[in-house]
């Protein structure tokens, strides 16, 4: 496995909608290795999710995992989840605002409104379709990662930029 270089804000790949993966190609060695490398990269940088275009690959693949992350110390755990060609539908209209950061927008945090619960339809890494419903932080990460695959970053979802904070100041003034 390899740790991939993460694209940062300003790289056009982050602003281009990613291409769907034909389901019959999911099992190919190239896609499987990409998924393994994305998992390795997410863990290396202590992210809670990573979209393929953050690894300079414009394909609709994202990985999510929350394991007591130092970047998000209060987040509940989420098992490793690979989502391919995700379709996200809000459940209800309830929204909640919370802090988000992004490996492609390094060292910044801001408060982002998201749907509190979503329904997800996607393919898993074995090429099987699956569905799940997610709430709260898991729902937030799903929305953040699927946004990436549509060329959207969390800054676009902020109601205004007044809460945008450098991580060092956030740790000092906002954490806990
Ligand atoms: Ni991100």
Backbone and ligand atoms as CSV (ligand in chain L), in Angstrom:
chain,resi,resn,atom,element,x,y,z
A,1,UNK,N,N,0.852,-1.189,0.000
A,1,UNK,CA,C,0.000,0.000,0.000
A,1,UNK,C,C,0.886,1.237,0.000
A,2,UNK,N,N,0.300,2.328,-0.449
A,2,UNK,CA,C,1.069,3.566,-0.568
A,2,UNK,C,C,0.268,4.721,0.017
A,3,UNK,N,N,0.995,5.675,0.535
A,3,UNK,CA,C,0.359,6.904,0.994
A,3,UNK,C,C,0.357,7.872,-0.184
A,4,UNK,N,N,-0.825,8.350,-0.515
A,4,UNK,CA,C,-1.004,9.172,-1.708
A,4,UNK,C,C,-0.856,10.649,-1.366
A,5,UNK,N,N,-0.437,11.418,-2.365
A,5,UNK,CA,C,-0.379,12.860,-2.192
A,5,UNK,C,C,-1.803,13.404,-2.216
A,6,UNK,N,N,-2.124,14.268,-1.274
A,6,UNK,CA,C,-3.490,14.802,-1.149
A,6,UNK,C,C,-3.571,16.147,-1.875
A,7,UNK,N,N,-4.563,16.259,-2.767
A,7,UNK,CA,C,-4.759,17.528,-3.485
A,7,UNK,C,C,-5.281,18.582,-2.512
A,8,UNK,N,N,-4.861,19.799,-2.748
A,8,UNK,CA,C,-5.301,20.892,-1.882
A,8,UNK,C,C,-6.131,21.900,-2.663
A,9,UNK,N,N,-6.885,22.688,-1.909
A,9,UNK,CA,C,-7.765,23.687,-2.502
A,9,UNK,C,C,-6.993,24.488,-3.556
A,10,UNK,N,N,-7.579,24.627,-4.724
A,10,UNK,CA,C,-6.905,25.285,-5.834
A,10,UNK,C,C,-6.584,24.313,-6.938
A,11,UNK,N,N,-6.440,23.019,-6.578
A,11,UNK,CA,C,-6.221,22.005,-7.622
A,11,UNK,C,C,-7.556,21.741,-8.319
A,12,UNK,N,N,-7.580,21.854,-9.659
A,12,UNK,CA,C,-8.861,21.706,-10.368
A,12,UNK,C,C,-9.575,20.373,-10.113
A,13,UNK,N,N,-8.822,19.316,-9.765
A,13,UNK,CA,C,-9.480,18.011,-9.562
A,13,UNK,C,C,-10.506,18.067,-8.427
A,14,UNK,N,N,-10.292,18.988,-7.477
A,14,UNK,CA,C,-11.232,19.105,-6.357
A,14,UNK,C,C,-12.534,19.769,-6.770
A,15,UNK,N,N,-12.494,20.460,-7.899
A,15,UNK,CA,C,-13.661,21.226,-8.333
A,15,UNK,C,C,-14.373,20.584,-9.519
A,16,UNK,N,N,-13.902,19.410,-9.932
A,16,UNK,CA,C,-14.515,18.715,-11.057
A,16,UNK,C,C,-15.355,17.564,-10.538
A,17,UNK,N,N,-16.593,17.414,-11.013
A,17,UNK,CA,C,-17.373,16.249,-10.610
A,17,UNK,C,C,-16.649,14.966,-11.020
A,18,UNK,N,N,-16.577,14.009,-10.105
A,18,UNK,CA,C,-15.859,12.756,-10.379
A,18,UNK,C,C,-16.730,11.830,-11.234
A,19,UNK,N,N,-16.095,10.961,-11.970
A,19,UNK,CA,C,-16.796,10.037,-12.867
A,19,UNK,C,C,-17.270,8.798,-12.114
A,20,UNK,N,N,-18.478,8.312,-12.444
A,20,UNK,CA,C,-18.922,7.056,-11.839
A,20,UNK,C,C,-18.002,5.906,-12.247
A,21,UNK,N,N,-17.903,4.909,-11.383
A,21,UNK,CA,C,-17.110,3.716,-11.684
A,21,UNK,C,C,-18.070,2.639,-12.206
A,22,UNK,N,N,-17.855,2.113,-13.427
A,22,UNK,CA,C,-18.716,1.012,-13.873
A,22,UNK,C,C,-18.614,-0.141,-12.873
A,23,UNK,N,N,-19.750,-0.641,-12.364
A,23,UNK,CA,C,-19.697,-1.649,-11.289
A,23,UNK,C,C,-18.807,-2.837,-11.620
A,24,UNK,N,N,-18.754,-3.231,-12.894
A,24,UNK,CA,C,-17.943,-4.400,-13.260
A,24,UNK,C,C,-16.445,-4.104,-13.167
A,25,UNK,N,N,-16.080,-2.828,-13.019
A,25,UNK,CA,C,-14.647,-2.487,-12.891
A,25,UNK,C,C,-14.192,-2.404,-11.435
A,26,UNK,N,N,-15.148,-2.470,-10.493
A,26,UNK,CA,C,-14.790,-2.253,-9.089
A,26,UNK,C,C,-13.786,-3.304,-8.599
A,27,UNK,N,N,-13.946,-4.543,-9.072
A,27,UNK,CA,C,-13.067,-5.627,-8.603
A,27,UNK,C,C,-11.691,-5.600,-9.260
A,28,UNK,N,N,-11.461,-4.701,-10.203
A,28,UNK,CA,C,-10.182,-4.703,-10.926
A,28,UNK,C,C,-9.040,-4.351,-9.979
A,29,UNK,N,N,-7.841,-4.876,-10.265
A,29,UNK,CA,C,-6.706,-4.608,-9.370
A,29,UNK,C,C,-6.423,-3.113,-9.217
A,30,UNK,N,N,-6.609,-2.344,-10.278
A,30,UNK,CA,C,-6.335,-0.907,-10.197
A,30,UNK,C,C,-7.249,-0.208,-9.207
A,31,UNK,N,N,-8.544,-0.511,-9.265
A,31,UNK,CA,C,-9.506,0.118,-8.348
A,31,UNK,C,C,-9.277,-0.397,-6.922
A,32,UNK,N,N,-9.003,-1.700,-6.786
A,32,UNK,CA,C,-8.778,-2.256,-5.445
A,32,UNK,C,C,-7.545,-1.640,-4.796
A,33,UNK,N,N,-6.504,-1.443,-5.596
A,33,UNK,CA,C,-5.300,-0.825,-5.029
A,33,UNK,C,C,-5.559,0.631,-4.660
A,34,UNK,N,N,-6.302,1.335,-5.525
A,34,UNK,CA,C,-6.650,2.724,-5.203
A,34,UNK,C,C,-7.388,2.788,-3.864
A,35,UNK,N,N,-8.355,1.896,-3.664
A,35,UNK,CA,C,-9.118,1.889,-2.403
A,35,UNK,C,C,-8.182,1.618,-1.221
A,36,UNK,N,N,-7.299,0.627,-1.358
A,36,UNK,CA,C,-6.343,0.340,-0.277
A,36,UNK,C,C,-5.468,1.561,0.024
A,37,UNK,N,N,-5.004,2.209,-1.025
A,37,UNK,CA,C,-4.131,3.375,-0.834
A,37,UNK,C,C,-4.894,4.546,-0.208
A,38,UNK,N,N,-6.159,4.688,-0.595
A,38,UNK,CA,C,-6.962,5.763,0.011
A,38,UNK,C,C,-7.172,5.507,1.502
A,39,UNK,N,N,-7.394,4.248,1.874
A,39,UNK,CA,C,-7.561,3.906,3.298
A,39,UNK,C,C,-6.263,4.225,4.052
A,40,UNK,N,N,-5.144,3.786,3.466
A,40,UNK,CA,C,-3.832,4.038,4.086
A,40,UNK,C,C,-3.589,5.553,4.242
A,41,UNK,N,N,-3.943,6.296,3.228
A,41,UNK,CA,C,-3.721,7.751,3.235
A,41,UNK,C,C,-4.608,8.431,4.277
A,42,UNK,N,N,-5.876,8.035,4.319
A,42,UNK,CA,C,-6.797,8.597,5.324
A,42,UNK,C,C,-6.260,8.357,6.731
A,43,UNK,N,N,-5.785,7.120,6.977
A,43,UNK,CA,C,-5.290,6.794,8.326
A,43,UNK,C,C,-3.998,7.555,8.630
A,44,UNK,N,N,-3.114,7.626,7.640
A,44,UNK,CA,C,-1.830,8.308,7.846
A,44,UNK,C,C,-2.045,9.761,8.290
A,45,UNK,N,N,-3.016,10.431,7.656
A,45,UNK,CA,C,-3.237,11.850,7.946
A,45,UNK,C,C,-4.347,12.062,8.959
A,46,UNK,N,N,-4.804,10.965,9.576
A,46,UNK,CA,C,-5.790,11.027,10.647
A,46,UNK,C,C,-7.066,11.717,10.212
A,47,UNK,N,N,-7.411,11.509,8.938
A,47,UNK,CA,C,-8.707,11.995,8.472
A,47,UNK,C,C,-9.804,11.027,8.864
A,48,UNK,N,N,-11.038,11.459,8.724
A,48,UNK,CA,C,-12.179,10.575,8.980
A,48,UNK,C,C,-12.866,10.197,7.666
A,49,UNK,N,N,-12.312,10.693,6.564
A,49,UNK,CA,C,-12.833,10.344,5.257
A,49,UNK,C,C,-11.877,10.848,4.198
A,50,UNK,N,N,-11.967,10.238,3.018
A,50,UNK,CA,C,-11.140,10.700,1.898
A,50,UNK,C,C,-11.867,10.342,0.607
A,51,UNK,N,N,-11.962,11.319,-0.271
A,51,UNK,CA,C,-12.578,11.098,-1.577
A,51,UNK,C,C,-11.467,10.936,-2.615
A,52,UNK,N,N,-11.768,10.179,-3.675
A,52,UNK,CA,C,-10.712,9.854,-4.645
A,52,UNK,C,C,-10.115,11.105,-5.288
A,53,UNK,N,N,-10.947,12.124,-5.525
A,53,UNK,CA,C,-10.351,13.319,-6.141
A,53,UNK,C,C,-9.393,14.045,-5.188
A,54,UNK,N,N,-9.473,13.737,-3.897
A,54,UNK,CA,C,-8.438,14.247,-2.983
A,54,UNK,C,C,-7.114,13.512,-3.195
A,55,UNK,N,N,-7.175,12.373,-3.886
A,55,UNK,CA,C,-5.966,11.635,-4.255
A,55,UNK,C,C,-5.701,11.783,-5.756
A,56,UNK,N,N,-6.239,12.868,-6.327
A,56,UNK,CA,C,-5.995,13.217,-7.737
A,56,UNK,C,C,-6.602,12.213,-8.716
A,57,UNK,N,N,-7.604,11.482,-8.293
A,57,UNK,CA,C,-8.269,10.523,-9.177
A,57,UNK,C,C,-9.747,10.896,-9.250
A,58,UNK,N,N,-10.224,11.225,-10.437
A,58,UNK,CA,C,-11.587,11.724,-10.585
A,58,UNK,C,C,-12.577,10.573,-10.757
A,59,UNK,N,N,-12.691,9.767,-9.718
A,59,UNK,CA,C,-13.648,8.657,-9.718
A,59,UNK,C,C,-14.510,8.756,-8.468
A,60,UNK,N,N,-15.763,8.283,-8.577
A,60,UNK,CA,C,-16.706,8.403,-7.462
A,60,UNK,C,C,-16.483,7.304,-6.427
A,61,UNK,N,N,-15.392,7.474,-5.678
A,61,UNK,CA,C,-15.034,6.540,-4.609
A,61,UNK,C,C,-14.656,7.372,-3.386
A,62,UNK,N,N,-15.159,6.967,-2.233
A,62,UNK,CA,C,-14.724,7.604,-0.990
A,62,UNK,C,C,-14.608,6.549,0.101
A,63,UNK,N,N,-13.733,6.818,1.051
A,63,UNK,CA,C,-13.575,5.942,2.207
A,63,UNK,C,C,-13.848,6.756,3.469
A,64,UNK,N,N,-14.435,6.108,4.455
A,64,UNK,CA,C,-14.821,6.765,5.706
A,64,UNK,C,C,-14.440,5.840,6.855
A,65,UNK,N,N,-13.869,6.412,7.895
A,65,UNK,CA,C,-13.593,5.633,9.107
A,65,UNK,C,C,-13.320,6.606,10.243
A,66,UNK,N,N,-13.968,6.361,11.366
A,66,UNK,CA,C,-13.716,7.205,12.529
A,66,UNK,C,C,-13.309,6.294,13.676
A,67,UNK,N,N,-12.091,6.467,14.112
A,67,UNK,CA,C,-11.565,5.670,15.238
A,67,UNK,C,C,-10.876,6.616,16.179
A,68,UNK,N,N,-11.602,7.174,17.066
A,68,UNK,CA,C,-11.060,8.112,18.051
A,68,UNK,C,C,-9.936,8.957,17.446
A,69,UNK,N,N,-10.321,9.785,16.500
A,69,UNK,CA,C,-9.353,10.588,15.760
A,69,UNK,C,C,-8.873,11.779,16.590
A,70,UNK,N,N,-7.552,11.996,16.644
A,70,UNK,CA,C,-7.067,13.199,17.316
A,70,UNK,C,C,-7.583,14.474,16.640
A,71,UNK,N,N,-7.910,14.356,15.332
A,71,UNK,CA,C,-8.445,15.535,14.643
A,71,UNK,C,C,-9.885,15.823,15.059
A,72,UNK,N,N,-10.610,14.743,15.475
A,72,UNK,CA,C,-12.016,14.905,15.896
A,72,UNK,C,C,-12.219,14.110,17.176
A,73,UNK,N,N,-11.633,14.580,18.286
A,73,UNK,CA,C,-11.594,13.773,19.513
A,73,UNK,C,C,-12.981,13.440,20.067
A,74,UNK,N,N,-13.996,14.208,19.721
A,74,UNK,CA,C,-15.313,13.952,20.308
A,74,UNK,C,C,-16.224,13.147,19.393
A,75,UNK,N,N,-15.706,12.745,18.246
A,75,UNK,CA,C,-16.568,12.067,17.278
A,75,UNK,C,C,-16.792,10.612,17.662
A,76,UNK,N,N,-18.024,10.120,17.483
A,76,UNK,CA,C,-18.291,8.698,17.718
A,76,UNK,C,C,-17.610,7.853,16.652
A,77,UNK,N,N,-17.323,6.591,16.980
A,77,UNK,CA,C,-16.614,5.739,16.033
A,77,UNK,C,C,-17.533,5.300,14.892
A,78,UNK,N,N,-16.938,5.213,13.714
A,78,UNK,CA,C,-17.643,4.700,12.535
A,78,UNK,C,C,-16.731,3.657,11.909
A,79,UNK,N,N,-17.236,2.440,11.641
A,79,UNK,CA,C,-16.383,1.419,11.032
A,79,UNK,C,C,-15.987,1.809,9.610
A,80,UNK,N,N,-14.901,1.219,9.133
A,80,UNK,CA,C,-14.426,1.490,7.781
A,80,UNK,C,C,-15.551,1.226,6.768
A,81,UNK,N,N,-15.843,2.235,5.970
A,81,UNK,CA,C,-16.914,2.140,4.983
A,81,UNK,C,C,-16.396,2.668,3.649
A,82,UNK,N,N,-16.491,1.853,2.616
A,82,UNK,CA,C,-16.082,2.265,1.270
A,82,UNK,C,C,-17.356,2.522,0.485
A,83,UNK,N,N,-17.460,3.697,-0.110
A,83,UNK,CA,C,-18.653,4.028,-0.888
A,83,UNK,C,C,-18.253,4.382,-2.312
A,84,UNK,N,N,-18.933,3.751,-3.265
A,84,UNK,CA,C,-18.643,3.945,-4.690
A,84,UNK,C,C,-19.952,4.347,-5.367
A,85,UNK,N,N,-19.882,5.365,-6.209
A,85,UNK,CA,C,-21.064,5.925,-6.887
A,85,UNK,C,C,-22.178,6.243,-5.884
A,86,UNK,N,N,-21.874,6.963,-4.819
A,86,UNK,CA,C,-22.884,7.185,-3.777
A,86,UNK,C,C,-24.001,8.121,-4.232
A,87,UNK,N,N,-25.200,7.799,-3.768
A,87,UNK,CA,C,-26.354,8.688,-3.941
A,87,UNK,C,C,-26.905,8.944,-2.546
A,88,UNK,N,N,-26.946,10.196,-2.160
A,88,UNK,CA,C,-27.345,10.562,-0.799
A,88,UNK,C,C,-28.667,11.323,-0.845
A,89,UNK,N,N,-29.594,10.902,-0.005
A,89,UNK,CA,C,-30.896,11.559,0.085
A,89,UNK,C,C,-31.125,11.963,1.529
A,90,UNK,N,N,-31.443,13.229,1.787
A,90,UNK,CA,C,-31.723,13.625,3.176
A,90,UNK,C,C,-32.959,12.917,3.703
A,91,UNK,N,N,-32.940,12.606,4.999
A,91,UNK,CA,C,-34.122,12.079,5.679
A,91,UNK,C,C,-34.663,13.228,6.527
A,92,UNK,N,N,-35.815,13.723,6.137
A,92,UNK,CA,C,-36.376,14.873,6.847
A,92,UNK,C,C,-35.625,16.145,6.501
A,93,UNK,N,N,-36.031,17.208,7.183
A,93,UNK,CA,C,-35.438,18.509,6.867
A,93,UNK,C,C,-34.547,19.014,7.983
A,94,UNK,N,N,-34.407,18.225,9.048
A,94,UNK,CA,C,-33.624,18.672,10.192
A,94,UNK,C,C,-32.156,18.822,9.810
A,95,UNK,N,N,-31.578,19.953,10.206
A,95,UNK,CA,C,-30.161,20.190,9.940
A,95,UNK,C,C,-29.466,20.539,11.247
A,96,UNK,N,N,-28.179,20.298,11.286
A,96,UNK,CA,C,-27.390,20.634,12.471
A,96,UNK,C,C,-26.087,21.254,12.001
A,97,UNK,N,N,-25.562,22.153,12.829
A,97,UNK,CA,C,-24.297,22.802,12.481
A,97,UNK,C,C,-23.201,22.257,13.386
A,98,UNK,N,N,-22.062,21.933,12.792
A,98,UNK,CA,C,-20.939,21.475,13.615
A,98,UNK,C,C,-19.640,21.781,12.868
A,99,UNK,N,N,-18.534,21.518,13.551
A,99,UNK,CA,C,-17.224,21.829,12.994
A,99,UNK,C,C,-16.811,20.796,11.952
A,100,UNK,N,N,-16.193,21.259,10.901
A,100,UNK,CA,C,-15.579,20.368,9.913
A,100,UNK,C,C,-14.212,20.916,9.521
A,101,UNK,N,N,-13.369,19.975,9.132
A,101,UNK,CA,C,-12.107,20.310,8.508
A,101,UNK,C,C,-11.956,19.418,7.305
A,102,UNK,N,N,-10.836,19.541,6.628
A,102,UNK,CA,C,-10.652,18.778,5.397
A,102,UNK,C,C,-9.166,18.684,5.100
A,103,UNK,N,N,-8.716,17.483,4.732
A,103,UNK,CA,C,-7.289,17.322,4.431
A,103,UNK,C,C,-6.880,18.158,3.213
A,104,UNK,N,N,-7.844,18.549,2.397
A,104,UNK,CA,C,-7.536,19.379,1.225
A,104,UNK,C,C,-7.613,20.874,1.531
A,105,UNK,N,N,-8.060,21.189,2.746
A,105,UNK,CA,C,-8.118,22.590,3.193
A,105,UNK,C,C,-7.362,22.620,4.517
A,106,UNK,N,N,-6.043,22.401,4.475
A,106,UNK,CA,C,-5.320,22.073,5.701
A,106,UNK,C,C,-5.373,23.179,6.744
A,107,UNK,N,N,-5.416,22.731,7.997
A,107,UNK,CA,C,-5.276,23.617,9.148
A,107,UNK,C,C,-6.429,24.583,9.349
A,108,UNK,N,N,-7.571,24.323,8.745
A,108,UNK,CA,C,-8.722,25.203,8.951
A,108,UNK,C,C,-9.911,24.383,9.451
A,109,UNK,N,N,-10.725,25.037,10.244
A,109,UNK,CA,C,-11.988,24.468,10.719
A,109,UNK,C,C,-13.080,25.509,10.541
A,110,UNK,N,N,-14.290,25.030,10.287
A,110,UNK,CA,C,-15.419,25.956,10.219
A,110,UNK,C,C,-16.701,25.222,10.533
A,111,UNK,N,N,-17.723,25.973,10.893
A,111,UNK,CA,C,-19.008,25.358,11.225
A,111,UNK,C,C,-19.865,25.254,9.977
A,112,UNK,N,N,-20.370,24.010,9.775
A,112,UNK,CA,C,-21.057,23.685,8.530
A,112,UNK,C,C,-22.427,23.084,8.855
A,113,UNK,N,N,-23.498,23.629,8.274
A,113,UNK,CA,C,-24.805,22.991,8.449
A,113,UNK,C,C,-24.927,21.767,7.543
A,114,UNK,N,N,-25.442,20.689,8.101
A,114,UNK,CA,C,-25.656,19.445,7.329
A,114,UNK,C,C,-26.986,18.839,7.737
A,115,UNK,N,N,-27.544,18.012,6.860
A,115,UNK,CA,C,-28.719,17.243,7.250
A,115,UNK,C,C,-28.341,16.310,8.394
A,116,UNK,N,N,-29.235,16.178,9.362
A,116,UNK,CA,C,-28.956,15.353,10.544
A,116,UNK,C,C,-28.977,13.874,10.226
A,117,UNK,N,N,-29.768,13.496,9.219
A,117,UNK,CA,C,-29.868,12.081,8.860
A,117,UNK,C,C,-29.976,11.973,7.338
A,118,UNK,N,N,-29.327,10.966,6.804
A,118,UNK,CA,C,-29.370,10.750,5.350
A,118,UNK,C,C,-29.521,9.261,5.050
A,119,UNK,N,N,-30.045,9.022,3.863
A,119,UNK,CA,C,-30.072,7.671,3.308
A,119,UNK,C,C,-28.985,7.617,2.242
A,120,UNK,N,N,-28.173,6.554,2.280
A,120,UNK,CA,C,-27.082,6.392,1.320
A,120,UNK,C,C,-27.319,5.136,0.490
A,121,UNK,N,N,-27.144,5.275,-0.800
A,121,UNK,CA,C,-27.162,4.127,-1.698
A,121,UNK,C,C,-25.822,4.154,-2.427
A,122,UNK,N,N,-25.104,3.024,-2.464
A,122,UNK,CA,C,-23.774,3.011,-3.071
A,122,UNK,C,C,-23.392,1.572,-3.396
A,123,UNK,N,N,-22.236,1.416,-4.004
A,123,UNK,CA,C,-21.618,0.091,-4.160
A,123,UNK,C,C,-20.510,-0.031,-3.135
A,124,UNK,N,N,-20.300,-1.258,-2.652
A,124,UNK,CA,C,-19.165,-1.491,-1.758
A,124,UNK,C,C,-17.954,-1.934,-2.590
A,125,UNK,N,N,-16.844,-2.230,-1.933
A,125,UNK,CA,C,-15.616,-2.515,-2.681
A,125,UNK,C,C,-15.643,-3.880,-3.353
A,126,UNK,N,N,-16.636,-4.713,-3.000
A,126,UNK,CA,C,-16.795,-5.986,-3.694
A,126,UNK,C,C,-17.692,-5.824,-4.930
A,127,UNK,N,N,-18.188,-4.606,-5.137
A,127,UNK,CA,C,-19.050,-4.368,-6.293
A,127,UNK,C,C,-20.514,-4.651,-6.032
A,128,UNK,N,N,-20.873,-4.828,-4.754
A,128,UNK,CA,C,-22.263,-5.097,-4.399
A,128,UNK,C,C,-22.975,-3.801,-4.007
A,129,UNK,N,N,-24.182,-3.601,-4.514
A,129,UNK,CA,C,-24.940,-2.432,-4.079
A,129,UNK,C,C,-25.374,-2.593,-2.626
A,130,UNK,N,N,-25.380,-1.504,-1.883
A,130,UNK,CA,C,-25.892,-1.544,-0.509
A,130,UNK,C,C,-26.541,-0.210,-0.186
A,131,UNK,N,N,-27.303,-0.231,0.883
A,131,UNK,CA,C,-27.960,0.978,1.344
A,131,UNK,C,C,-27.800,1.063,2.844
A,132,UNK,N,N,-27.740,2.270,3.357
A,132,UNK,CA,C,-27.760,2.443,4.811
A,132,UNK,C,C,-28.349,3.795,5.148
A,133,UNK,N,N,-28.755,3.925,6.393
A,133,UNK,CA,C,-29.148,5.243,6.884
A,133,UNK,C,C,-28.137,5.639,7.949
A,134,UNK,N,N,-27.824,6.898,7.989
A,134,UNK,CA,C,-26.811,7.398,8.919
A,134,UNK,C,C,-27.335,8.656,9.582
A,135,UNK,N,N,-26.868,8.858,10.817
A,135,UNK,CA,C,-27.263,10.043,11.567
A,135,UNK,C,C,-26.024,10.759,12.068
A,136,UNK,N,N,-26.220,12.004,12.416
A,136,UNK,CA,C,-25.243,12.807,13.139
A,136,UNK,C,C,-23.868,12.798,12.457
A,137,UNK,N,N,-22.803,12.415,13.182
A,137,UNK,CA,C,-21.461,12.602,12.623
A,137,UNK,C,C,-21.236,11.735,11.385
A,138,UNK,N,N,-21.736,10.496,11.393
A,138,UNK,CA,C,-21.586,9.631,10.220
A,138,UNK,C,C,-22.307,10.266,9.018
A,139,UNK,N,N,-23.511,10.789,9.262
A,139,UNK,CA,C,-24.252,11.461,8.182
A,139,UNK,C,C,-23.475,12.680,7.683
A,140,UNK,N,N,-22.842,13.381,8.598
A,140,UNK,CA,C,-22.047,14.560,8.236
A,140,UNK,C,C,-20.875,14.161,7.334
A,141,UNK,N,N,-20.164,13.112,7.713
A,141,UNK,CA,C,-19.000,12.705,6.914
A,141,UNK,C,C,-19.448,12.212,5.526
A,142,UNK,N,N,-20.552,11.477,5.477
A,142,UNK,CA,C,-21.071,11.030,4.178
A,142,UNK,C,C,-21.367,12.236,3.279
A,143,UNK,N,N,-21.988,13.262,3.850
A,143,UNK,CA,C,-22.307,14.451,3.055
A,143,UNK,C,C,-21.034,15.181,2.625
A,144,UNK,N,N,-20.059,15.265,3.513
A,144,UNK,CA,C,-18.787,15.930,3.190
A,144,UNK,C,C,-18.085,15.202,2.040
A,145,UNK,N,N,-18.028,13.867,2.124
A,145,UNK,CA,C,-17.292,13.106,1.098
A,145,UNK,C,C,-18.035,13.080,-0.237
A,146,UNK,N,N,-19.354,12.939,-0.191
A,146,UNK,CA,C,-20.076,12.945,-1.474
A,146,UNK,C,C,-20.040,14.335,-2.097
A,147,UNK,N,N,-20.015,15.371,-1.271
A,147,UNK,CA,C,-19.794,16.713,-1.821
A,147,UNK,C,C,-18.483,16.761,-2.604
A,148,UNK,N,N,-17.414,16.222,-2.024
A,148,UNK,CA,C,-16.125,16.209,-2.732
A,148,UNK,C,C,-16.280,15.618,-4.131
A,149,UNK,N,N,-17.033,14.510,-4.207
A,149,UNK,CA,C,-17.172,13.819,-5.497
A,149,UNK,C,C,-17.986,14.639,-6.488
A,150,UNK,N,N,-18.674,15.672,-5.980
A,150,UNK,CA,C,-19.401,16.590,-6.851
A,150,UNK,C,C,-18.663,17.926,-7.008
A,151,UNK,N,N,-17.424,17.985,-6.569
A,151,UNK,CA,C,-16.632,19.204,-6.747
A,151,UNK,C,C,-16.910,20.284,-5.714
A,152,UNK,N,N,-17.503,19.897,-4.586
A,152,UNK,CA,C,-17.893,20.863,-3.550
A,152,UNK,C,C,-17.029,20.646,-2.311
A,153,UNK,N,N,-16.559,21.712,-1.691
A,153,UNK,CA,C,-15.811,21.591,-0.431
A,153,UNK,C,C,-16.613,22.247,0.704
A,154,UNK,N,N,-16.230,21.950,1.951
A,154,UNK,CA,C,-17.077,22.377,3.081
A,154,UNK,C,C,-17.222,23.890,3.162
A,155,UNK,N,N,-16.229,24.606,2.666
A,155,UNK,CA,C,-16.316,26.075,2.705
A,155,UNK,C,C,-17.550,26.561,1.953
A,156,UNK,N,N,-17.897,25.844,0.871
A,156,UNK,CA,C,-19.068,26.224,0.068
A,156,UNK,C,C,-20.367,26.070,0.854
A,157,UNK,N,N,-20.355,25.211,1.857
A,157,UNK,CA,C,-21.579,24.914,2.622
A,157,UNK,C,C,-21.710,25.776,3.867
A,158,UNK,N,N,-20.680,26.532,4.208
A,158,UNK,CA,C,-20.768,27.377,5.400
A,158,UNK,C,C,-21.749,28.519,5.137
A,159,UNK,N,N,-22.544,28.864,6.167
A,159,UNK,CA,C,-23.489,29.951,5.970
A,159,UNK,C,C,-22.751,31.266,5.839
A,160,UNK,N,N,-21.691,31.410,6.597
A,160,UNK,CA,C,-20.772,32.524,6.381
A,160,UNK,C,C,-19.421,32.063,6.915
A,161,UNK,N,N,-18.405,32.862,6.678
A,161,UNK,CA,C,-17.047,32.410,6.992
A,161,UNK,C,C,-16.574,32.897,8.363
A,162,UNK,N,N,-17.501,33.420,9.176
A,162,UNK,CA,C,-17.055,34.043,10.425
A,162,UNK,C,C,-16.498,33.030,11.422
A,163,UNK,N,N,-16.867,31.745,11.299
A,163,UNK,CA,C,-16.321,30.760,12.242
A,163,UNK,C,C,-15.053,30.094,11.705
A,164,UNK,N,N,-14.629,30.449,10.513
A,164,UNK,CA,C,-13.438,29.819,9.951
A,164,UNK,C,C,-12.246,30.095,10.872
A,165,UNK,N,N,-11.577,29.005,11.295
A,165,UNK,CA,C,-10.540,29.148,12.314
A,165,UNK,C,C,-9.307,28.338,11.927
A,166,UNK,N,N,-8.158,28.887,12.198
A,166,UNK,CA,C,-6.931,28.120,12.065
A,166,UNK,C,C,-6.931,27.043,13.156
A,167,UNK,N,N,-6.453,25.859,12.801
A,167,UNK,CA,C,-6.531,24.722,13.728
A,167,UNK,C,C,-5.880,25.018,15.080
A,168,UNK,N,N,-4.751,25.696,15.068
A,168,UNK,CA,C,-4.063,25.993,16.330
A,168,UNK,C,C,-4.916,26.888,17.232
A,169,UNK,N,N,-5.601,27.843,16.637
A,169,UNK,CA,C,-6.476,28.726,17.425
A,169,UNK,C,C,-7.749,27.987,17.834
A,170,UNK,N,N,-8.211,27.114,16.937
A,170,UNK,CA,C,-9.409,26.329,17.254
A,170,UNK,C,C,-9.144,25.445,18.467
A,171,UNK,N,N,-7.994,24.767,18.465
A,171,UNK,CA,C,-7.618,23.928,19.608
A,171,UNK,C,C,-7.586,24.742,20.898
A,172,UNK,N,N,-7.192,25.994,20.778
A,172,UNK,CA,C,-7.019,26.833,21.947
A,172,UNK,C,C,-8.346,27.391,22.443
A,173,UNK,N,N,-9.204,27.791,21.508
A,173,UNK,CA,C,-10.394,28.554,21.913
A,173,UNK,C,C,-11.704,27.780,21.792
A,174,UNK,N,N,-11.731,26.718,21.014
A,174,UNK,CA,C,-13.004,26.086,20.710
A,174,UNK,C,C,-13.093,24.638,21.153
A,175,UNK,N,N,-11.981,23.942,21.251
A,175,UNK,CA,C,-12.027,22.513,21.539
A,175,UNK,C,C,-12.630,22.279,22.919
A,176,UNK,N,N,-13.556,21.296,22.977
A,176,UNK,CA,C,-14.177,20.981,24.255
A,176,UNK,C,C,-15.075,22.122,24.671
L,1,NI,NI,NI,-12.622,16.870,2.834
